[in-house]
Structure formats: structure tokens, C-alpha cells
Amino acid sequence: MDPSYQQDPIFAKTVAVVCEVLKVKPETVTPQSRIKEDLGADSLDTVSLLMTLEDEFKEPISDDTAKTFVTFGDVVAYISSRKTATVTGV
């Protein structure tokens, strides 16, 4: 992700959700932050995070897709791609 990601509304909203669910400070959340290792999410936290993201973005996240998320950037990229697809009708 390029540095302009910080002005991206999807990035900002996703940071807010991560901070709320995982109880971390916004400055600790970067595209390179690993969900488990850096942000401290255990399996229950991960499920809660995914459910909250689905509610927030009105976009389902399959279990198979969720298993591919390693970093925060992975999550943002997925949501961004889905929101773009929804807007463009793909």
C-alpha cells in the first residue's frame, strides 16, 4: 500500500474497528502489523474482529478468506477490493 492509504476512508474505518475490538492504539496499526503477533489477537478476538468488520462494511468474509489474513494490510486490501467490486457492479 502506498502512503496515501492513511487518507483512505476504508483504512481509517478498519483501524477504528481494530482498535475497538482488539483494544490497541491507532498508532500501532499499520499495513504491516500482523494480526496475531503484533496486534495480539487470539482466535476469539479474530472471530469478533471479523464479525464486527462484516457488520461495519456490510460485506461477508468467508472462513477461507479470513484464514488468508496475516497482516492488517491484508484485511484492508480485501475490504477495499470488495467495496470497489460492489461500486463498479463486478
Secondary structure, DSSP 8 states (H G I E B T S, - for coil): --GGGGG-HHHHHHHHHHHHHHT--GGG--TT-BTTTTT---HHHHHHHHHHHHHHHT----HHHHTT--BHHHHHHHHHHHHHHHHHT-
